[in-house]
Amino acid sequence: MARRTRLRTRVLLLTAAFAIALFAITFGLSWRAQVAQEKWSRLVGVETRAIGTLEELIRAQNAYRAGVASRVSGVGANAANLSASAPTPDTRRPTPPPYRVVSQLLESDSLRTIDTAALRRRMSTFTAALADPTSTPEEIDTESQRVVAEAQRIIDERKREIARQLPMLERETHELMSAGLAIAWIIIICSFAAVQVTLRKVVRPIEDLSLAADAIASGDLAARAPVAGDFEVARLAAAVNHMADELKAHARTDELTSLPNFRAFRERIDLEIERAERYPERFGILILDLDRFKNYNDTYGHLAGNDALQRVARVIREAVRVVDFPARYGGEEFAIILPQLDAPALAAIAERIRVSVEAMPAPAGGSQVTVSIGSAMYPDDGAAADALFRAADERLYAAKEGGRNRVVGVAARHAALSAQ
């Protein structure tokens, strides 16, 4: 970051300039100016920091709730998928992540002057609903919305307080400026210069930062704040941009395996199809599924199942090429995009993955795992993502029906057609 003036330094310099300009003001006028300055500092400093902290709390609460919702939804989906083959699947709700981020925001110094008792009660009710195994996702969501609504109510209240005090401060400013024509002209000249500098170095960068933060909060993770203004403002903009980069990475990364997730995979395959149409080229996809993973979970527990998924993900990463794109497609399914190869090369990589997974030693408290793999080629099996997925998925099921722990690909499909 380029060397920038610190906001504190700029404030001190402006304060010194005003002190020289106002040296001849009477004691009473100086006292009134000091009172007005203190009120303004409290209004802009304390109230704005409090509003900012509450807005951050709302974002953290929504993010926390989304995380809890995805975990609960994942358990529900797993139970639905397993219900056809197991009468009593394990659908226990996973332990929610710690609530420290939201709680720490509530203990921030910027909120010490605000009555947050009602908000604390709402948060206590929310955490109680999380801890209660009988709470439904709808009840948890309702309590989360009440926390957000209470925080928003406090924000609106503080904004009304700012709106109420602003006219009073403006009147006091006008009275001070009318104390003497000569002093007024000095103040106007100095104020004009200070305002221009402040607009360029502080206000406009903060406005741009606010717009970028709003865009990021609304889901536009490509939005970026311009790194401009004084040192603190520029550093804050850089921090917001870094946060957006982290959020974008997390939004496309599976938390358990650290592989790209379903969303990232769909985006990548659309880009791969566009590139293959433009040049043109061929590429393949693989869909992998852990064999009898439900039984593995039921026998050894979900922690052992998670460990198996992580170990398989590591094997996939090591078995594919640098240019390939492996992802966790969902549950115990993985998918891989393999650009610029033909059907024999695709089959060779698929077999290498299968053998590598089969060769993994069984861990303590677990057993050996295997995978079934289905493959498809672009454009042989389809020119659209859905057609490729459908072809690879059909071959995955053929591998399952054929005894599992095997690869069914393009060559196998052609052999079957020839036999018919």
C-alpha beads as a LAMMPS data file, in Angstrom:
LAMMPS data file: protein, C-alpha beads

420 atoms
419 bonds

1 atom types
1 bond types

-500.0 500.0 xlo xhi
-500.0 500.0 ylo yhi
-500.0 500.0 zlo zhi

Masses

1 110.0

Atoms # bond

1 1 1 0.000 0.000 0.000
2 1 1 1.329 3.416 -0.966
3 1 1 2.322 5.754 1.822
4 1 1 -0.782 7.635 2.960
5 1 1 -1.557 10.295 5.521
6 1 1 -3.073 8.911 8.679
7 1 1 -6.543 10.171 9.446
8 1 1 -5.421 11.140 12.944
9 1 1 -2.604 13.237 11.453
10 1 1 -4.980 14.974 9.071
11 1 1 -7.388 15.761 11.891
12 1 1 -4.561 17.173 14.002
13 1 1 -3.327 19.355 11.138
14 1 1 -6.799 20.686 10.443
15 1 1 -7.345 21.314 14.136
16 1 1 -4.098 23.306 14.313
17 1 1 -5.099 25.395 11.269
18 1 1 -8.455 26.199 12.790
19 1 1 -6.844 27.046 16.124
20 1 1 -4.656 29.673 14.447
21 1 1 -7.597 31.104 12.478
22 1 1 -9.819 31.315 15.546
23 1 1 -7.174 32.643 17.948
24 1 1 -9.037 35.959 18.366
25 1 1 -12.415 34.422 19.214
26 1 1 -13.696 35.178 22.695
27 1 1 -13.715 32.623 25.473
28 1 1 -17.443 32.130 25.213
29 1 1 -17.378 31.476 21.470
30 1 1 -14.491 29.057 21.895
31 1 1 -16.372 27.208 24.626
32 1 1 -19.461 26.870 22.472
33 1 1 -17.355 25.628 19.575
34 1 1 -15.794 23.005 21.845
35 1 1 -19.214 21.825 23.006
36 1 1 -20.424 21.567 19.407
37 1 1 -17.286 19.661 18.433
38 1 1 -17.775 17.166 21.257
39 1 1 -21.383 16.582 20.255
40 1 1 -20.372 16.087 16.651
41 1 1 -17.618 13.636 17.644
42 1 1 -20.084 11.624 19.687
43 1 1 -22.696 11.699 16.921
44 1 1 -20.390 10.700 14.092
45 1 1 -17.996 8.569 16.142
46 1 1 -19.928 6.679 18.797
47 1 1 -23.285 6.425 17.010
48 1 1 -21.801 5.506 13.662
49 1 1 -19.522 2.857 15.198
50 1 1 -22.500 1.436 17.068
51 1 1 -24.559 1.281 13.870
52 1 1 -21.650 -0.310 12.022
53 1 1 -21.199 -2.935 14.745
54 1 1 -24.921 -3.747 14.715
55 1 1 -24.926 -4.071 10.931
56 1 1 -21.932 -6.381 11.186
57 1 1 -23.808 -8.344 13.857
58 1 1 -26.771 -8.738 11.484
59 1 1 -24.494 -10.033 8.738
60 1 1 -22.773 -12.415 11.150
61 1 1 -26.150 -13.650 12.458
62 1 1 -27.437 -14.276 8.931
63 1 1 -24.212 -16.042 7.981
64 1 1 -24.326 -18.163 11.142
65 1 1 -27.973 -19.087 10.518
66 1 1 -27.188 -19.982 6.916
67 1 1 -24.408 -22.274 8.124
68 1 1 -26.692 -23.972 10.644
69 1 1 -29.454 -24.256 8.030
70 1 1 -27.112 -25.936 5.535
71 1 1 -26.022 -28.485 8.155
72 1 1 -29.595 -29.246 9.188
73 1 1 -30.702 -29.401 5.532
74 1 1 -27.807 -31.728 4.780
75 1 1 -28.865 -34.109 7.526
76 1 1 -32.472 -33.979 6.319
77 1 1 -31.462 -34.711 2.732
78 1 1 -29.218 -37.588 3.811
79 1 1 -32.062 -39.059 5.849
80 1 1 -34.434 -38.781 2.873
81 1 1 -31.955 -40.508 0.558
82 1 1 -31.357 -43.309 3.026
83 1 1 -34.953 -43.880 4.147
84 1 1 -35.731 -46.220 1.250
85 1 1 -33.079 -48.746 2.315
86 1 1 -32.855 -48.261 6.080
87 1 1 -35.909 -47.993 8.379
88 1 1 -34.114 -46.053 11.113
89 1 1 -31.301 -43.911 9.655
90 1 1 -29.208 -41.755 11.906
91 1 1 -30.629 -38.236 11.411
92 1 1 -29.301 -36.591 14.510
93 1 1 -28.766 -32.920 14.064
94 1 1 -25.054 -32.042 13.875
95 1 1 -23.618 -29.923 16.622
96 1 1 -23.971 -26.275 15.554
97 1 1 -20.772 -24.264 15.162
98 1 1 -19.745 -21.970 18.051
99 1 1 -21.770 -18.773 18.351
100 1 1 -18.717 -16.745 19.430
101 1 1 -18.564 -14.389 16.431
102 1 1 -22.030 -12.894 17.033
103 1 1 -21.622 -12.917 20.809
104 1 1 -18.269 -11.105 20.638
105 1 1 -19.800 -8.391 18.468
106 1 1 -22.431 -7.816 21.135
107 1 1 -19.647 -7.274 23.706
108 1 1 -17.962 -4.639 21.512
109 1 1 -17.020 -1.351 23.182
110 1 1 -19.053 0.554 20.596
111 1 1 -22.275 -0.928 22.032
112 1 1 -21.594 -0.229 25.706
113 1 1 -23.584 3.036 25.632
114 1 1 -26.630 1.377 24.037
115 1 1 -29.363 -0.620 25.760
116 1 1 -28.991 -4.088 24.237
117 1 1 -30.925 -6.056 26.869
118 1 1 -33.719 -6.987 24.447
119 1 1 -31.178 -8.071 21.823
120 1 1 -29.379 -10.237 24.388
121 1 1 -32.669 -11.903 25.284
122 1 1 -33.363 -12.610 21.616
123 1 1 -29.909 -14.107 21.179
124 1 1 -30.360 -16.248 24.306
125 1 1 -33.662 -17.529 22.922
126 1 1 -31.975 -18.297 19.596
127 1 1 -29.117 -20.233 21.220
128 1 1 -31.631 -22.103 23.374
129 1 1 -33.534 -23.095 20.228
130 1 1 -30.265 -24.315 18.687
131 1 1 -29.493 -26.399 21.751
132 1 1 -33.017 -27.860 21.902
133 1 1 -33.071 -31.059 19.806
134 1 1 -36.854 -30.708 19.402
135 1 1 -36.592 -27.338 17.664
136 1 1 -37.555 -27.384 14.005
137 1 1 -35.555 -25.527 11.332
138 1 1 -38.506 -23.152 10.989
139 1 1 -38.422 -22.331 14.704
140 1 1 -34.668 -21.754 14.590
141 1 1 -35.092 -19.542 11.522
142 1 1 -37.849 -17.561 13.261
143 1 1 -35.668 -16.943 16.319
144 1 1 -32.775 -15.903 14.085
145 1 1 -35.041 -13.445 12.271
146 1 1 -36.098 -12.004 15.616
147 1 1 -32.458 -11.400 16.530
148 1 1 -31.946 -9.601 13.210
149 1 1 -35.171 -7.611 13.634
150 1 1 -34.176 -6.461 17.128
151 1 1 -30.735 -5.378 15.915
152 1 1 -32.356 -3.504 13.024
153 1 1 -34.726 -1.785 15.457
154 1 1 -31.775 -0.498 17.478
155 1 1 -30.079 0.682 14.264
156 1 1 -33.205 2.604 13.241
157 1 1 -33.414 4.121 16.712
158 1 1 -29.794 5.321 16.553
159 1 1 -30.363 6.769 13.080
160 1 1 -33.373 8.681 14.363
161 1 1 -31.205 10.029 17.152
162 1 1 -28.634 11.187 14.606
163 1 1 -31.373 12.835 12.537
164 1 1 -32.679 14.563 15.661
165 1 1 -29.311 15.950 16.715
166 1 1 -28.098 17.038 13.282
167 1 1 -30.360 20.129 13.062
168 1 1 -29.227 21.250 16.522
169 1 1 -25.583 20.964 15.529
170 1 1 -26.219 22.869 12.313
171 1 1 -27.888 25.711 14.212
172 1 1 -24.970 25.981 16.602
173 1 1 -22.558 26.033 13.677
174 1 1 -24.443 28.882 12.011
175 1 1 -24.504 30.876 15.244
176 1 1 -20.770 30.504 15.635
177 1 1 -20.135 31.583 12.043
178 1 1 -22.261 34.706 12.506
179 1 1 -20.201 35.909 15.517
180 1 1 -18.018 38.126 13.364
181 1 1 -17.667 38.882 9.685
182 1 1 -13.906 38.694 9.607
183 1 1 -13.787 35.444 11.564
184 1 1 -16.614 34.056 9.433
185 1 1 -14.658 34.687 6.249
186 1 1 -11.629 32.923 7.705
187 1 1 -13.772 29.987 8.739
188 1 1 -15.399 29.784 5.307
189 1 1 -12.064 29.762 3.506
190 1 1 -10.553 27.203 5.866
191 1 1 -13.709 25.106 5.908
192 1 1 -13.888 25.026 2.121
193 1 1 -10.347 23.743 1.893
194 1 1 -10.900 21.232 4.697
195 1 1 -14.162 19.987 3.201
196 1 1 -12.577 19.433 -0.195
197 1 1 -9.720 17.489 1.328
198 1 1 -12.054 15.537 3.599
199 1 1 -14.437 14.727 0.728
200 1 1 -11.557 13.503 -1.402
201 1 1 -9.636 11.683 1.309
202 1 1 -12.327 10.494 3.711
203 1 1 -15.989 10.921 2.722
204 1 1 -15.877 9.718 -0.877
205 1 1 -13.680 6.691 -0.100
206 1 1 -16.039 5.803 2.755
207 1 1 -19.061 6.166 0.455
208 1 1 -17.406 3.921 -2.132
209 1 1 -16.499 1.501 0.630
210 1 1 -20.101 1.489 1.862
211 1 1 -21.431 0.780 -1.629
212 1 1 -18.963 -2.054 -2.091
213 1 1 -19.813 -3.503 1.329
214 1 1 -23.539 -3.373 0.501
215 1 1 -22.910 -5.131 -2.809
216 1 1 -20.854 -7.837 -1.112
217 1 1 -23.502 -8.269 1.591
218 1 1 -26.172 -8.679 -1.116
219 1 1 -24.210 -11.545 -2.672
220 1 1 -22.090 -9.807 -5.335
221 1 1 -18.755 -11.306 -4.295
222 1 1 -17.067 -9.798 -7.364
223 1 1 -17.607 -6.271 -6.000
224 1 1 -14.475 -4.470 -4.787
225 1 1 -13.915 -1.264 -2.844
226 1 1 -11.391 1.217 -4.290
227 1 1 -8.354 1.486 -2.033
228 1 1 -8.238 5.265 -1.615
229 1 1 -8.294 7.990 1.011
230 1 1 -6.311 8.251 4.217
231 1 1 -4.396 5.400 5.777
232 1 1 -7.197 3.989 7.941
233 1 1 -9.830 4.233 5.207
234 1 1 -7.538 2.636 2.621
235 1 1 -6.614 -0.141 5.026
236 1 1 -10.306 -0.769 5.730
237 1 1 -11.022 -0.958 1.988
238 1 1 -8.186 -3.443 1.541
239 1 1 -9.579 -5.511 4.421
240 1 1 -13.068 -5.506 2.857
241 1 1 -11.626 -6.638 -0.480
242 1 1 -9.679 -9.404 1.243
243 1 1 -12.855 -10.455 3.050
244 1 1 -14.709 -10.586 -0.281
245 1 1 -11.950 -12.763 -1.750
246 1 1 -12.180 -15.119 1.228
247 1 1 -15.978 -15.255 1.011
248 1 1 -15.787 -15.974 -2.711
249 1 1 -13.332 -18.786 -2.100
250 1 1 -15.434 -20.273 0.721
251 1 1 -18.622 -20.011 -1.339
252 1 1 -17.045 -22.312 -3.925
253 1 1 -15.171 -24.682 -1.608
254 1 1 -16.462 -27.739 0.214
255 1 1 -15.672 -27.320 3.899
256 1 1 -15.087 -30.996 4.659
257 1 1 -12.801 -31.986 1.776
258 1 1 -11.428 -28.569 0.724
259 1 1 -12.327 -29.466 -2.862
260 1 1 -14.430 -27.141 -5.041
261 1 1 -18.131 -27.642 -4.392
262 1 1 -21.104 -28.292 -6.675
263 1 1 -21.540 -24.595 -7.513
264 1 1 -17.901 -24.189 -8.552
265 1 1 -18.083 -27.405 -10.582
266 1 1 -21.125 -26.260 -12.563
267 1 1 -19.491 -22.912 -13.293
268 1 1 -16.296 -24.644 -14.429
269 1 1 -18.001 -27.152 -16.716
270 1 1 -19.943 -24.350 -18.449
271 1 1 -16.649 -22.561 -19.080
272 1 1 -15.060 -25.799 -20.297
273 1 1 -17.899 -26.362 -22.778
274 1 1 -17.534 -22.810 -24.094
275 1 1 -13.795 -23.283 -24.516
276 1 1 -14.210 -26.683 -26.196
277 1 1 -16.723 -25.211 -28.660
278 1 1 -14.441 -22.301 -29.495
279 1 1 -11.257 -24.229 -30.379
280 1 1 -12.686 -27.075 -30.691
281 1 1 -11.477 -29.656 -28.170
282 1 1 -12.609 -32.782 -26.345
283 1 1 -12.786 -33.303 -22.617
284 1 1 -14.160 -35.879 -20.232
285 1 1 -15.966 -35.980 -16.911
286 1 1 -15.949 -38.605 -14.176
287 1 1 -18.590 -39.154 -11.511
288 1 1 -17.419 -41.186 -8.503
289 1 1 -19.523 -42.637 -5.716
290 1 1 -18.279 -44.391 -2.564
291 1 1 -19.581 -47.951 -2.485
292 1 1 -22.009 -48.849 0.316
293 1 1 -21.265 -45.576 2.069
294 1 1 -24.534 -45.699 4.003
295 1 1 -23.515 -49.009 5.549
296 1 1 -20.087 -47.538 6.322
297 1 1 -21.706 -44.631 8.167
298 1 1 -24.128 -46.900 10.009
299 1 1 -21.332 -49.258 11.054
300 1 1 -18.531 -46.864 11.991
301 1 1 -20.320 -43.558 12.546
302 1 1 -20.451 -40.259 10.719
303 1 1 -17.031 -39.139 11.939
304 1 1 -15.471 -42.170 10.325
305 1 1 -17.548 -41.462 7.218
306 1 1 -16.239 -37.913 7.096
307 1 1 -12.698 -39.237 7.448
308 1 1 -13.320 -41.612 4.535
309 1 1 -14.536 -38.733 2.367
310 1 1 -11.454 -36.700 3.237
311 1 1 -9.109 -39.575 2.440
312 1 1 -10.811 -40.229 -0.892
313 1 1 -10.596 -36.520 -1.725
314 1 1 -6.835 -36.582 -1.067
315 1 1 -6.421 -39.633 -3.295
316 1 1 -8.383 -37.968 -6.094
317 1 1 -6.242 -34.830 -5.822
318 1 1 -3.064 -36.887 -6.112
319 1 1 -4.335 -39.127 -8.918
320 1 1 -5.554 -36.461 -11.351
321 1 1 -3.500 -34.079 -13.453
322 1 1 -2.738 -30.469 -12.575
323 1 1 -5.136 -29.236 -15.267
324 1 1 -8.013 -31.404 -14.020
325 1 1 -10.789 -30.039 -11.836
326 1 1 -11.986 -32.381 -9.051
327 1 1 -14.962 -31.384 -6.876
328 1 1 -17.241 -32.798 -4.235
329 1 1 -20.520 -33.077 -6.099
330 1 1 -22.632 -33.852 -3.044
331 1 1 -22.878 -36.422 -0.251
332 1 1 -20.520 -39.249 -1.102
333 1 1 -20.304 -38.256 -4.786
334 1 1 -17.315 -36.621 -6.447
335 1 1 -17.007 -35.280 -9.987
336 1 1 -13.953 -34.430 -12.089
337 1 1 -13.497 -32.410 -15.288
338 1 1 -10.556 -33.644 -17.376
339 1 1 -9.775 -31.317 -20.307
340 1 1 -7.937 -32.087 -23.531
341 1 1 -7.893 -35.887 -23.567
342 1 1 -9.477 -38.811 -25.415
343 1 1 -11.535 -41.751 -24.204
344 1 1 -8.579 -44.136 -23.539
345 1 1 -6.774 -41.496 -21.455
346 1 1 -9.985 -40.792 -19.556
347 1 1 -10.415 -44.496 -18.808
348 1 1 -6.782 -44.748 -17.649
349 1 1 -7.148 -41.883 -15.178
350 1 1 -10.443 -43.284 -13.897
351 1 1 -8.851 -46.688 -13.316
352 1 1 -5.887 -45.053 -11.580
353 1 1 -8.273 -43.315 -9.168
354 1 1 -10.204 -46.528 -8.519
355 1 1 -7.045 -48.519 -7.804
356 1 1 -5.625 -45.766 -5.571
357 1 1 -8.813 -45.635 -3.491
358 1 1 -8.917 -49.418 -3.191
359 1 1 -5.280 -49.402 -2.048
360 1 1 -5.905 -47.015 0.831
361 1 1 -5.191 -48.778 4.137
362 1 1 -8.145 -49.178 6.451
363 1 1 -7.906 -46.757 9.380
364 1 1 -8.433 -47.617 13.012
365 1 1 -12.157 -47.610 13.638
366 1 1 -12.956 -48.027 9.947
367 1 1 -12.534 -50.316 6.965
368 1 1 -11.384 -50.261 3.372
369 1 1 -13.472 -48.180 0.969
370 1 1 -13.952 -48.494 -2.779
371 1 1 -15.544 -46.332 -5.454
372 1 1 -17.614 -46.902 -8.558
373 1 1 -16.952 -44.554 -11.469
374 1 1 -18.931 -43.503 -14.528
375 1 1 -17.428 -41.411 -17.322
376 1 1 -18.584 -39.368 -20.300
377 1 1 -16.873 -37.573 -23.182
378 1 1 -17.614 -34.226 -24.775
379 1 1 -19.005 -34.018 -27.413
380 1 1 -19.524 -37.791 -27.943
381 1 1 -22.025 -38.120 -25.097
382 1 1 -23.568 -34.660 -25.365
383 1 1 -22.830 -31.026 -26.075
384 1 1 -24.500 -29.731 -22.905
385 1 1 -23.631 -30.189 -19.240
386 1 1 -26.895 -32.009 -18.437
387 1 1 -26.372 -34.530 -21.210
388 1 1 -22.824 -35.256 -20.034
389 1 1 -23.983 -35.680 -16.447
390 1 1 -26.787 -37.972 -17.529
391 1 1 -24.432 -40.199 -19.519
392 1 1 -21.828 -40.379 -16.752
393 1 1 -24.519 -40.997 -14.134
394 1 1 -26.017 -43.874 -16.107
395 1 1 -22.597 -45.488 -16.319
396 1 1 -22.046 -44.939 -12.617
397 1 1 -25.235 -46.886 -11.906
398 1 1 -24.087 -49.547 -14.364
399 1 1 -20.862 -49.849 -12.363
400 1 1 -22.911 -50.227 -9.172
401 1 1 -25.129 -52.880 -10.702
402 1 1 -22.117 -54.666 -12.159
403 1 1 -20.648 -55.341 -8.713
404 1 1 -19.192 -51.958 -7.629
405 1 1 -15.502 -51.029 -7.383
406 1 1 -15.247 -50.637 -11.127
407 1 1 -15.173 -48.091 -13.951
408 1 1 -17.813 -47.961 -16.657
409 1 1 -16.955 -45.591 -19.484
410 1 1 -17.303 -44.904 -23.176
411 1 1 -15.564 -48.082 -24.264
412 1 1 -17.800 -50.198 -22.046
413 1 1 -20.872 -48.536 -23.500
414 1 1 -19.768 -49.287 -27.055
415 1 1 -18.994 -52.899 -26.119
416 1 1 -22.454 -53.339 -24.669
417 1 1 -24.064 -51.926 -27.818
418 1 1 -21.979 -54.224 -29.998
419 1 1 -23.045 -57.265 -27.961
420 1 1 -26.688 -56.320 -28.503

Bonds

1 1 1 2
2 1 2 3
3 1 3 4
4 1 4 5
5 1 5 6
6 1 6 7
7 1 7 8
8 1 8 9
9 1 9 10
10 1 10 11
11 1 11 12
12 1 12 13
13 1 13 14
14 1 14 15
15 1 15 16
16 1 16 17
17 1 17 18
18 1 18 19
19 1 19 20
20 1 20 21
21 1 21 22
22 1 22 23
23 1 23 24
24 1 24 25
25 1 25 26
26 1 26 27
27 1 27 28
28 1 28 29
29 1 29 30
30 1 30 31
31 1 31 32
32 1 32 33
33 1 33 34
34 1 34 35
35 1 35 36
36 1 36 37
37 1 37 38
38 1 38 39
39 1 39 40
40 1 40 41
41 1 41 42
42 1 42 43
43 1 43 44
44 1 44 45
45 1 45 46
46 1 46 47
47 1 47 48
48 1 48 49
49 1 49 50
50 1 50 51
51 1 51 52
52 1 52 53
53 1 53 54
54 1 54 55
55 1 55 56
56 1 56 57
57 1 57 58
58 1 58 59
59 1 59 60
60 1 60 61
61 1 61 62
62 1 62 63
63 1 63 64
64 1 64 65
65 1 65 66
66 1 66 67
67 1 67 68
68 1 68 69
69 1 69 70
70 1 70 71
71 1 71 72
72 1 72 73
73 1 73 74
74 1 74 75
75 1 75 76
76 1 76 77
77 1 77 78
78 1 78 79
79 1 79 80
80 1 80 81
81 1 81 82
82 1 82 83
83 1 83 84
84 1 84 85
85 1 85 86
86 1 86 87
87 1 87 88
88 1 88 89
89 1 89 90
90 1 90 91
91 1 91 92
92 1 92 93
93 1 93 94
94 1 94 95
95 1 95 96
96 1 96 97
97 1 97 98
98 1 98 99
99 1 99 100
100 1 100 101
101 1 101 102
102 1 102 103
103 1 103 104
104 1 104 105
105 1 105 106
106 1 106 107
107 1 107 108
108 1 108 109
109 1 109 110
110 1 110 111
111 1 111 112
112 1 112 113
113 1 113 114
114 1 114 115
115 1 115 116
116 1 116 117
117 1 117 118
118 1 118 119
119 1 119 120
120 1 120 121
121 1 121 122
122 1 122 123
123 1 123 124
124 1 124 125
125 1 125 126
126 1 126 127
127 1 127 128
128 1 128 129
129 1 129 130
130 1 130 131
131 1 131 132
132 1 132 133
133 1 133 134
134 1 134 135
135 1 135 136
136 1 136 137
137 1 137 138
138 1 138 139
139 1 139 140
140 1 140 141
141 1 141 142
142 1 142 143
143 1 143 144
144 1 144 145
145 1 145 146
146 1 146 147
147 1 147 148
148 1 148 149
149 1 149 150
150 1 150 151
151 1 151 152
152 1 152 153
153 1 153 154
154 1 154 155
155 1 155 156
156 1 156 157
157 1 157 158
158 1 158 159
159 1 159 160
160 1 160 161
161 1 161 162
162 1 162 163
163 1 163 164
164 1 164 165
165 1 165 166
166 1 166 167
167 1 167 168
168 1 168 169
169 1 169 170
170 1 170 171
171 1 171 172
172 1 172 173
173 1 173 174
174 1 174 175
175 1 175 176
176 1 176 177
177 1 177 178
178 1 178 179
179 1 179 180
180 1 180 181
181 1 181 182
182 1 182 183
183 1 183 184
184 1 184 185
185 1 185 186
186 1 186 187
187 1 187 188
188 1 188 189
189 1 189 190
190 1 190 191
191 1 191 192
192 1 192 193
193 1 193 194
194 1 194 195
195 1 195 196
196 1 196 197
197 1 197 198
198 1 198 199
199 1 199 200
200 1 200 201
201 1 201 202
202 1 202 203
203 1 203 204
204 1 204 205
205 1 205 206
206 1 206 207
207 1 207 208
208 1 208 209
209 1 209 210
210 1 210 211
211 1 211 212
212 1 212 213
213 1 213 214
214 1 214 215
215 1 215 216
216 1 216 217
217 1 217 218
218 1 218 219
219 1 219 220
220 1 220 221
221 1 221 222
222 1 222 223
223 1 223 224
224 1 224 225
225 1 225 226
226 1 226 227
227 1 227 228
228 1 228 229
229 1 229 230
230 1 230 231
231 1 231 232
232 1 232 233
233 1 233 234
234 1 234 235
235 1 235 236
236 1 236 237
237 1 237 238
238 1 238 239
239 1 239 240
240 1 240 241
241 1 241 242
242 1 242 243
243 1 243 244
244 1 244 245
245 1 245 246
246 1 246 247
247 1 247 248
248 1 248 249
249 1 249 250
250 1 250 251
251 1 251 252
252 1 252 253
253 1 253 254
254 1 254 255
255 1 255 256
256 1 256 257
257 1 257 258
258 1 258 259
259 1 259 260
260 1 260 261
261 1 261 262
262 1 262 263
263 1 263 264
264 1 264 265
265 1 265 266
266 1 266 267
267 1 267 268
268 1 268 269
269 1 269 270
270 1 270 271
271 1 271 272
272 1 272 273
273 1 273 274
274 1 274 275
275 1 275 276
276 1 276 277
277 1 277 278
278 1 278 279
279 1 279 280
280 1 280 281
281 1 281 282
282 1 282 283
283 1 283 284
284 1 284 285
285 1 285 286
286 1 286 287
287 1 287 288
288 1 288 289
289 1 289 290
290 1 290 291
291 1 291 292
292 1 292 293
293 1 293 294
294 1 294 295
295 1 295 296
296 1 296 297
297 1 297 298
298 1 298 299
299 1 299 300
300 1 300 301
301 1 301 302
302 1 302 303
303 1 303 304
304 1 304 305
305 1 305 306
306 1 306 307
307 1 307 308
308 1 308 309
309 1 309 310
310 1 310 311
311 1 311 312
312 1 312 313
313 1 313 314
314 1 314 315
315 1 315 316
316 1 316 317
317 1 317 318
318 1 318 319
319 1 319 320
320 1 320 321
321 1 321 322
322 1 322 323
323 1 323 324
324 1 324 325
325 1 325 326
326 1 326 327
327 1 327 328
328 1 328 329
329 1 329 330
330 1 330 331
331 1 331 332
332 1 332 333
333 1 333 334
334 1 334 335
335 1 335 336
336 1 336 337
337 1 337 338
338 1 338 339
339 1 339 340
340 1 340 341
341 1 341 342
342 1 342 343
343 1 343 344
344 1 344 345
345 1 345 346
346 1 346 347
347 1 347 348
348 1 348 349
349 1 349 350
350 1 350 351
351 1 351 352
352 1 352 353
353 1 353 354
354 1 354 355
355 1 355 356
356 1 356 357
357 1 357 358
358 1 358 359
359 1 359 360
360 1 360 361
361 1 361 362
362 1 362 363
363 1 363 364
364 1 364 365
365 1 365 366
366 1 366 367
367 1 367 368
368 1 368 369
369 1 369 370
370 1 370 371
371 1 371 372
372 1 372 373
373 1 373 374
374 1 374 375
375 1 375 376
376 1 376 377
377 1 377 378
378 1 378 379
379 1 379 380
380 1 380 381
381 1 381 382
382 1 382 383
383 1 383 384
384 1 384 385
385 1 385 386
386 1 386 387
387 1 387 388
388 1 388 389
389 1 389 390
390 1 390 391
391 1 391 392
392 1 392 393
393 1 393 394
394 1 394 395
395 1 395 396
396 1 396 397
397 1 397 398
398 1 398 399
399 1 399 400
400 1 400 401
401 1 401 402
402 1 402 403
403 1 403 404
404 1 404 405
405 1 405 406
406 1 406 407
407 1 407 408
408 1 408 409
409 1 409 410
410 1 410 411
411 1 411 412
412 1 412 413
413 1 413 414
414 1 414 415
415 1 415 416
416 1 416 417
417 1 417 418
418 1 418 419
419 1 419 420
